[in-house]
Amino acid sequence: MSYTGGMSRASLLCACLLATCLACTDAPRTPPVASPSRAGAGLPTTPATPVADRVDAGSSVDAGALASTEAGAAAATCSARKLSPVPKPTAKPLPPAVASMRERIIAAAVACDYAALAKLADEKGQGVRFSFGPDEDPAAYWRSVEEHETTPQPVMARLVQVLNLPFYEQDNLMLWPTAFREGATDADFRALKDLYPPGELKAMRKEKSYLGLRVGISLDGDWQLAVAGD
């Protein structure tokens, strides 16, 4: 072997090695791709819910709850529902605290809001007298009277109507109607013509005793009385 031939082979070998190194350096490095059969092997996967879908689902629930609440509010009804929530003017002015309580009672009754009426009854810390029985919850009692299966009574409408009648003062109370006072006149009873059937009013007048709904509010605005019967 000649020196020249050895050098040629050595040169050729070096050239090949250089080419190999360049090829390895320039080749793009592709990240390994997991085999589909092994992707997530042993790890359960759950398809991700799109953000838009999650928001829409929540919005649907909220909208449904809102619609249900509005429907419930719209469904509230009682005998006073169609009456005016604005009190009629009185012949003489009421003390401010009495006028305020009267106005709010009328508004709550027209709204058929038994809970609001119960709250007004306890506003001054003294519950209103609403029954001669053992009942303790005015809201539950008035609702049961209004919604009685066989003999419902329009107690909410009568509450509004009585408070729109003339009143009188007795023992630091403003009382409605004047037919309840001692020595009530025929005019006092005629004012009740839309409250009770004629036969009932005639019997009360004959006995000189009004046994219908009467309302009493103290001079400082404490609602103390809303009761019928004896």
Phi and psi restraints in degrees (value plus and minus 20) as a CYANA .aco file:
   2 SER   PHI    -104.6   -64.6
   2 SER   PSI     137.1   177.1
   3 TYR   PHI     -80.3   -40.3
   3 TYR   PSI     -58.0   -18.0
   4 THR   PHI     -84.8   -44.8
   4 THR   PSI     -63.4   -23.4
   5 GLY   PHI     -84.2   -44.2
   5 GLY   PSI     -57.2   -17.2
   6 GLY   PHI     -86.5   -46.5
   6 GLY   PSI     -56.8   -16.8
   7 MET   PHI     -88.0   -48.0
   7 MET   PSI     -57.1   -17.1
   8 SER   PHI     -84.4   -44.4
   8 SER   PSI     -62.4   -22.4
   9 ARG   PHI     -86.4   -46.4
   9 ARG   PSI     -58.9   -18.9
  10 ALA   PHI     -84.1   -44.1
  10 ALA   PSI     -60.5   -20.5
  11 SER   PHI     -83.6   -43.6
  11 SER   PSI     -62.4   -22.4
  12 LEU   PHI     -82.8   -42.8
  12 LEU   PSI     -61.8   -21.8
  13 LEU   PHI     -83.2   -43.2
  13 LEU   PSI     -61.1   -21.1
  14 CYS   PHI     -84.5   -44.5
  14 CYS   PSI     -60.3   -20.3
  15 ALA   PHI     -82.5   -42.5
  15 ALA   PSI     -60.3   -20.3
  16 CYS   PHI     -85.6   -45.6
  16 CYS   PSI     -63.3   -23.3
  17 LEU   PHI     -82.1   -42.1
  17 LEU   PSI     -60.4   -20.4
  18 LEU   PHI     -84.3   -44.3
  18 LEU   PSI     -62.0   -22.0
  19 ALA   PHI     -83.4   -43.4
  19 ALA   PSI     -59.9   -19.9
  20 THR   PHI     -84.0   -44.0
  20 THR   PSI     -62.5   -22.5
  21 CYS   PHI     -84.2   -44.2
  21 CYS   PSI     -61.5   -21.5
  22 LEU   PHI     -83.6   -43.6
  22 LEU   PSI     -59.8   -19.8
  23 ALA   PHI     -83.7   -43.7
  23 ALA   PSI     -61.0   -21.0
  24 CYS   PHI     -88.4   -48.4
  24 CYS   PSI     -54.7   -14.7
  25 THR   PHI     -92.5   -52.5
  25 THR   PSI     -59.0   -19.0
  26 ASP   PHI    -104.7   -64.7
  26 ASP   PSI     -39.8     0.2
  27 ALA   PHI     -86.1   -46.1
  27 ALA   PSI     111.5   151.5
  28 PRO   PHI     -85.4   -45.4
  28 PRO   PSI     118.3   158.3
  29 ARG   PHI    -110.5   -70.5
  29 ARG   PSI      93.4   133.4
  30 THR   PHI    -116.5   -76.5
  30 THR   PSI     104.3   144.3
  31 PRO   PHI     -82.2   -42.2
  31 PRO   PSI     123.6   163.6
  32 PRO   PHI     -84.3   -44.3
  32 PRO   PSI     120.0   160.0
  33 VAL   PHI    -124.5   -84.5
  33 VAL   PSI     103.8   143.8
  34 ALA   PHI     -88.2   -48.2
  34 ALA   PSI     124.5   164.5
  35 SER   PHI     -87.7   -47.7
  35 SER   PSI     116.5   156.5
  36 PRO   PHI     -74.8   -34.8
  36 PRO   PSI     -52.8   -12.8
  37 SER   PHI     -93.2   -53.2
  37 SER   PSI     -33.7     6.3
  38 ARG   PHI    -136.3   -96.3
  38 ARG   PSI     -26.3    13.7
  39 ALA   PHI     -84.2   -44.2
  39 ALA   PSI     100.0   140.0
  40 GLY   PHI      50.7    90.7
  40 GLY   PSI       1.4    41.4
  41 ALA   PHI     -80.0   -40.0
  41 ALA   PSI     107.9   147.9
  42 GLY   PHI      62.9   102.9
  42 GLY   PSI     -27.0    13.0
  43 LEU   PHI    -137.9   -97.9
  43 LEU   PSI      89.8   129.8
  44 PRO   PHI     -83.8   -43.8
  44 PRO   PSI     118.6   158.6
  45 THR   PHI    -135.2   -95.2
  45 THR   PSI     122.6   162.6
  46 THR   PHI    -142.6  -102.6
  46 THR   PSI     105.5   145.5
  47 PRO   PHI     -77.7   -37.7
  47 PRO   PSI     113.2   153.2
  48 ALA   PHI     -90.6   -50.6
  48 ALA   PSI     115.9   155.9
  49 THR   PHI    -101.4   -61.4
  49 THR   PSI     105.7   145.7
  50 PRO   PHI     -75.7   -35.7
  50 PRO   PSI     126.1   166.1
  51 VAL   PHI     -77.3   -37.3
  51 VAL   PSI     -63.1   -23.1
  52 ALA   PHI     -79.6   -39.6
  52 ALA   PSI     -59.4   -19.4
  53 ASP   PHI     -86.9   -46.9
  53 ASP   PSI     -59.4   -19.4
  54 ARG   PHI     -84.3   -44.3
  54 ARG   PSI     -62.2   -22.2
  55 VAL   PHI     -85.3   -45.3
  55 VAL   PSI     -63.8   -23.8
  56 ASP   PHI     -82.7   -42.7
  56 ASP   PSI     -59.8   -19.8
  57 ALA   PHI     -83.7   -43.7
  57 ALA   PSI     -63.5   -23.5
  58 GLY   PHI     -84.1   -44.1
  58 GLY   PSI     -61.5   -21.5
  59 SER   PHI     -83.0   -43.0
  59 SER   PSI     -56.7   -16.7
  60 SER   PHI     -84.5   -44.5
  60 SER   PSI     -60.5   -20.5
  61 VAL   PHI     -85.7   -45.7
  61 VAL   PSI     -65.2   -25.2
  62 ASP   PHI     -82.0   -42.0
  62 ASP   PSI     -62.6   -22.6
  63 ALA   PHI     -83.0   -43.0
  63 ALA   PSI     -58.9   -18.9
  64 GLY   PHI     -85.6   -45.6
  64 GLY   PSI     -61.4   -21.4
  65 ALA   PHI     -84.6   -44.6
  65 ALA   PSI     -60.2   -20.2
  66 LEU   PHI     -84.0   -44.0
  66 LEU   PSI     -63.4   -23.4
  67 ALA   PHI     -82.8   -42.8
  67 ALA   PSI     -58.6   -18.6
  68 SER   PHI     -84.8   -44.8
  68 SER   PSI     -61.8   -21.8
  69 THR   PHI     -83.1   -43.1
  69 THR   PSI     -64.6   -24.6
  70 GLU   PHI     -84.2   -44.2
  70 GLU   PSI     -58.2   -18.2
  71 ALA   PHI     -85.7   -45.7
  71 ALA   PSI     -59.4   -19.4
  72 GLY   PHI     -83.4   -43.4
  72 GLY   PSI     -61.6   -21.6
  73 ALA   PHI     -85.1   -45.1
  73 ALA   PSI     -61.1   -21.1
  74 ALA   PHI     -87.8   -47.8
  74 ALA   PSI     -47.6    -7.6
  75 ALA   PHI    -100.1   -60.1
  75 ALA   PSI     -34.0     6.0
  76 ALA   PHI     -79.1   -39.1
  76 ALA   PSI     106.0   146.0
  77 THR   PHI    -169.4  -129.4
  77 THR   PSI     134.6   174.6
  78 CYS   PHI    -186.1  -146.1
  78 CYS   PSI    -197.8  -157.8
  79 SER   PHI     -87.1   -47.1
  79 SER   PSI     -39.6     0.4
  80 ALA   PHI    -115.4   -75.4
  80 ALA   PSI     -17.9    22.1
  81 ARG   PHI     -76.0   -36.0
  81 ARG   PSI     -56.0   -16.0
  82 LYS   PHI    -114.5   -74.5
  82 LYS   PSI     -16.6    23.4
  83 LEU   PHI    -104.4   -64.4
  83 LEU   PSI     143.2   183.2
  84 SER   PHI     -98.0   -58.0
  84 SER   PSI     116.2   156.2
  85 PRO   PHI    -100.1   -60.1
  85 PRO   PSI     -23.5    16.5
  86 VAL   PHI    -114.0   -74.0
  86 VAL   PSI     100.1   140.1
  87 PRO   PHI     -82.5   -42.5
  87 PRO   PSI     127.0   167.0
  88 LYS   PHI     -93.3   -53.3
  88 LYS   PSI     128.0   168.0
  89 PRO   PHI     -80.8   -40.8
  89 PRO   PSI     126.1   166.1
  90 THR   PHI    -116.3   -76.3
  90 THR   PSI     134.7   174.7
  91 ALA   PHI     -84.5   -44.5
  91 ALA   PSI     -53.7   -13.7
  92 LYS   PHI    -154.1  -114.1
  92 LYS   PSI     132.1   172.1
  93 PRO   PHI     -87.3   -47.3
  93 PRO   PSI     125.0   165.0
  94 LEU   PHI    -112.3   -72.3
  94 LEU   PSI     134.9   174.9
  95 PRO   PHI     -77.2   -37.2
  95 PRO   PSI     123.0   163.0
  96 PRO   PHI     -71.5   -31.5
  96 PRO   PSI     -63.0   -23.0
  97 ALA   PHI     -85.5   -45.5
  97 ALA   PSI     -56.8   -16.8
  98 VAL   PHI     -89.6   -49.6
  98 VAL   PSI     -64.3   -24.3
  99 ALA   PHI     -81.0   -41.0
  99 ALA   PSI     -59.6   -19.6
 100 SER   PHI     -84.9   -44.9
 100 SER   PSI     -65.8   -25.8
 101 MET   PHI     -84.5   -44.5
 101 MET   PSI     -63.5   -23.5
 102 ARG   PHI     -77.6   -37.6
 102 ARG   PSI     -66.4   -26.4
 103 GLU   PHI     -81.8   -41.8
 103 GLU   PSI     -62.4   -22.4
 104 ARG   PHI     -93.4   -53.4
 104 ARG   PSI     -52.7   -12.7
 105 ILE   PHI     -83.6   -43.6
 105 ILE   PSI     -66.2   -26.2
 106 ILE   PHI     -80.9   -40.9
 106 ILE   PSI     -65.0   -25.0
 107 ALA   PHI     -82.1   -42.1
 107 ALA   PSI     -62.7   -22.7
 108 ALA   PHI     -88.1   -48.1
 108 ALA   PSI     -58.6   -18.6
 109 ALA   PHI     -86.1   -46.1
 109 ALA   PSI     -63.4   -23.4
 110 VAL   PHI     -84.6   -44.6
 110 VAL   PSI     -52.4   -12.4
 111 ALA   PHI     -99.7   -59.7
 111 ALA   PSI     -22.4    17.6
 112 CYS   PHI      36.9    76.9
 112 CYS   PSI      15.9    55.9
 113 ASP   PHI    -119.1   -79.1
 113 ASP   PSI      68.3   108.3
 114 TYR   PHI     -84.7   -44.7
 114 TYR   PSI     -57.2   -17.2
 115 ALA   PHI     -83.7   -43.7
 115 ALA   PSI     -60.2   -20.2
 116 ALA   PHI     -85.3   -45.3
 116 ALA   PSI     -57.9   -17.9
 117 LEU   PHI     -84.7   -44.7
 117 LEU   PSI     -62.1   -22.1
 118 ALA   PHI     -83.0   -43.0
 118 ALA   PSI     -57.6   -17.6
 119 LYS   PHI     -85.5   -45.5
 119 LYS   PSI     -61.0   -21.0
 120 LEU   PHI     -84.3   -44.3
 120 LEU   PSI     -56.5   -16.5
 121 ALA   PHI     -82.7   -42.7
 121 ALA   PSI     -51.2   -11.2
 122 ASP   PHI    -123.7   -83.7
 122 ASP   PSI      -9.6    30.4
 123 GLU   PHI     -80.2   -40.2
 123 GLU   PSI     -56.3   -16.3
 124 LYS   PHI    -117.3   -77.3
 124 LYS   PSI     -12.5    27.5
 125 GLY   PHI      66.9   106.9
 125 GLY   PSI     -19.0    21.0
 126 GLN   PHI    -144.6  -104.6
 126 GLN   PSI      97.0   137.0
 127 GLY   PHI     -85.2   -45.2
 127 GLY   PSI     128.6   168.6
 128 VAL   PHI     -96.5   -56.5
 128 VAL   PSI     125.0   165.0
 129 ARG   PHI    -103.1   -63.1
 129 ARG   PSI      95.3   135.3
 130 PHE   PHI    -143.6  -103.6
 130 PHE   PSI     -28.5    11.5
 131 SER   PHI    -173.5  -133.5
 131 SER   PSI     133.2   173.2
 132 PHE   PHI    -114.3   -74.3
 132 PHE   PSI     -18.4    21.6
 133 GLY   PHI    -117.2   -77.2
 133 GLY   PSI    -184.6  -144.6
 134 PRO   PHI    -103.8   -63.8
 134 PRO   PSI     -13.9    26.1
 135 ASP   PHI     -80.4   -40.4
 135 ASP   PSI     121.8   161.8
 136 GLU   PHI    -138.7   -98.7
 136 GLU   PSI     -36.2     3.8
 137 ASP   PHI    -134.0   -94.0
 137 ASP   PSI      86.5   126.5
 138 PRO   PHI     -81.6   -41.6
 138 PRO   PSI     -57.4   -17.4
 139 ALA   PHI     -82.5   -42.5
 139 ALA   PSI     -67.1   -27.1
 140 ALA   PHI     -85.3   -45.3
 140 ALA   PSI     -58.4   -18.4
 141 TYR   PHI     -85.7   -45.7
 141 TYR   PSI     -70.3   -30.3
 142 TRP   PHI     -82.7   -42.7
 142 TRP   PSI     -58.0   -18.0
 143 ARG   PHI     -85.2   -45.2
 143 ARG   PSI     -60.9   -20.9
 144 SER   PHI     -85.9   -45.9
 144 SER   PSI     -55.7   -15.7
 145 VAL   PHI     -87.9   -47.9
 145 VAL   PSI     -63.6   -23.6
 146 GLU   PHI     -84.1   -44.1
 146 GLU   PSI     -59.0   -19.0
 147 GLU   PHI    -126.6   -86.6
 147 GLU   PSI      -0.5    39.5
 148 HIS   PHI     -78.4   -38.4
 148 HIS   PSI     117.1   157.1
 149 GLU   PHI     -85.0   -45.0
 149 GLU   PSI     -57.3   -17.3
 150 THR   PHI    -129.0   -89.0
 150 THR   PSI     -56.7   -16.7
 151 THR   PHI    -151.6  -111.6
 151 THR   PSI      46.1    86.1
 152 PRO   PHI     -86.7   -46.7
 152 PRO   PSI     126.1   166.1
 153 GLN   PHI    -143.1  -103.1
 153 GLN   PSI     116.7   156.7
 154 PRO   PHI     -99.0   -59.0
 154 PRO   PSI      41.6    81.6
 155 VAL   PHI     -84.4   -44.4
 155 VAL   PSI     -53.3   -13.3
 156 MET   PHI     -88.1   -48.1
 156 MET   PSI     -63.6   -23.6
 157 ALA   PHI     -84.0   -44.0
 157 ALA   PSI     -61.3   -21.3
 158 ARG   PHI     -86.3   -46.3
 158 ARG   PSI     -53.9   -13.9
 159 LEU   PHI     -81.8   -41.8
 159 LEU   PSI     -63.5   -23.5
 160 VAL   PHI     -87.9   -47.9
 160 VAL   PSI     -66.3   -26.3
 161 GLN   PHI     -85.0   -45.0
 161 GLN   PSI     -60.4   -20.4
 162 VAL   PHI     -83.8   -43.8
 162 VAL   PSI     -62.2   -22.2
 163 LEU   PHI     -90.3   -50.3
 163 LEU   PSI     -31.6     8.4
 164 ASN   PHI    -116.9   -76.9
 164 ASN   PSI     -16.1    23.9
 165 LEU   PHI    -114.0   -74.0
 165 LEU   PSI     147.3   187.3
 166 PRO   PHI     -78.9   -38.9
 166 PRO   PSI     130.7   170.7
 167 PHE   PHI    -143.2  -103.2
 167 PHE   PSI     152.6   192.6
 168 TYR   PHI    -165.4  -125.4
 168 TYR   PSI     143.9   183.9
 169 GLU   PHI    -130.0   -90.0
 169 GLU   PSI     116.8   156.8
 170 GLN   PHI    -175.7  -135.7
 170 GLN   PSI     107.4   147.4
 171 ASP   PHI      32.1    72.1
 171 ASP   PSI      29.4    69.4
 172 ASN   PHI      43.2    83.2
 172 ASN   PSI       2.8    42.8
 173 LEU   PHI    -143.4  -103.4
 173 LEU   PSI     121.6   161.6
 174 MET   PHI    -114.4   -74.4
 174 MET   PSI     103.2   143.2
 175 LEU   PHI    -140.4  -100.4
 175 LEU   PSI     121.7   161.7
 176 TRP   PHI    -145.9  -105.9
 176 TRP   PSI     125.1   165.1
 177 PRO   PHI    -109.7   -69.7
 177 PRO   PSI     155.8   195.8
 178 THR   PHI     -88.3   -48.3
 178 THR   PSI     -36.7     3.3
 179 ALA   PHI     -86.1   -46.1
 179 ALA   PSI     -34.8     5.2
 180 PHE   PHI    -103.0   -63.0
 180 PHE   PSI     -36.7     3.3
 181 ARG   PHI     -96.3   -56.3
 181 ARG   PSI     140.5   180.5
 182 GLU   PHI     -88.4   -48.4
 182 GLU   PSI     114.3   154.3
 183 GLY   PHI      58.1    98.1
 183 GLY   PSI       8.6    48.6
 184 ALA   PHI     -77.8   -37.8
 184 ALA   PSI     123.8   163.8
 185 THR   PHI    -117.1   -77.1
 185 THR   PSI     152.7   192.7
 186 ASP   PHI     -81.8   -41.8
 186 ASP   PSI     -57.2   -17.2
 187 ALA   PHI     -82.5   -42.5
 187 ALA   PSI     -57.1   -17.1
 188 ASP   PHI     -81.2   -41.2
 188 ASP   PSI     -60.5   -20.5
 189 PHE   PHI     -96.7   -56.7
 189 PHE   PSI     -53.0   -13.0
 190 ARG   PHI     -84.3   -44.3
 190 ARG   PSI     -48.6    -8.6
 191 ALA   PHI     -86.6   -46.6
 191 ALA   PSI     -32.8     7.2
 192 LEU   PHI    -115.6   -75.6
 192 LEU   PSI     -12.0    28.0
 193 LYS   PHI     -79.3   -39.3
 193 LYS   PSI     -45.5    -5.5
 194 ASP   PHI    -115.3   -75.3
 194 ASP   PSI     -20.6    19.4
 195 LEU   PHI    -110.5   -70.5
 195 LEU   PSI     -62.6   -22.6
 196 TYR   PHI    -154.4  -114.4
 196 TYR   PSI     138.5   178.5
 197 PRO   PHI     -79.5   -39.5
 197 PRO   PSI     129.2   169.2
 198 PRO   PHI     -73.4   -33.4
 198 PRO   PSI     -58.7   -18.7
 199 GLY   PHI     -82.6   -42.6
 199 GLY   PSI     -62.1   -22.1
 200 GLU   PHI     -85.3   -45.3
 200 GLU   PSI     -63.7   -23.7
 201 LEU   PHI     -84.7   -44.7
 201 LEU   PSI     -58.2   -18.2
 202 LYS   PHI     -83.9   -43.9
 202 LYS   PSI     -60.4   -20.4
 203 ALA   PHI     -87.0   -47.0
 203 ALA   PSI     -60.3   -20.3
 204 MET   PHI     -83.0   -43.0
 204 MET   PSI     -62.8   -22.8
 205 ARG   PHI     -85.0   -45.0
 205 ARG   PSI     -59.1   -19.1
 206 LYS   PHI     -84.0   -44.0
 206 LYS   PSI     -58.5   -18.5
 207 GLU   PHI    -104.3   -64.3
 207 GLU   PSI     -23.1    16.9
 208 LYS   PHI      32.5    72.5
 208 LYS   PSI      22.6    62.6
 209 SER   PHI    -169.2  -129.2
 209 SER   PSI      94.1   134.1
 210 TYR   PHI    -105.8   -65.8
 210 TYR   PSI      97.8   137.8
 211 LEU   PHI    -131.1   -91.1
 211 LEU   PSI      -8.7    31.3
 212 GLY   PHI    -100.6   -60.6
 212 GLY   PSI    -189.7  -149.7
 213 LEU   PHI     -85.3   -45.3
 213 LEU   PSI     110.1   150.1
 214 ARG   PHI    -149.3  -109.3
 214 ARG   PSI     128.7   168.7
 215 VAL   PHI    -145.5  -105.5
 215 VAL   PSI     118.1   158.1
 216 GLY   PHI    -153.7  -113.7
 216 GLY   PSI     112.6   152.6
 217 ILE   PHI    -149.4  -109.4
 217 ILE   PSI     108.4   148.4
 218 SER   PHI     -91.0   -51.0
 218 SER   PSI     144.8   184.8
 219 LEU   PHI     -82.8   -42.8
 219 LEU   PSI     -43.3    -3.3
 220 ASP   PHI    -115.0   -75.0
 220 ASP   PSI      -7.7    32.3
 221 GLY   PHI      68.8   108.8
 221 GLY   PSI      -1.8    38.2
 222 ASP   PHI    -109.1   -69.1
 222 ASP   PSI      99.6   139.6
 223 TRP   PHI     -97.2   -57.2
 223 TRP   PSI      92.0   132.0
 224 GLN   PHI    -132.7   -92.7
 224 GLN   PSI     -40.6    -0.6
 225 LEU   PHI    -162.2  -122.2
 225 LEU   PSI     113.7   153.7
 226 ALA   PHI    -180.4  -140.4
 226 ALA   PSI      55.6    95.6
 227 VAL   PHI    -158.4  -118.4
 227 VAL   PSI     132.9   172.9
 228 ALA   PHI    -149.0  -109.0
 228 ALA   PSI     138.0   178.0
 229 GLY   PHI      72.6   112.6
 229 GLY   PSI    -189.3  -149.3
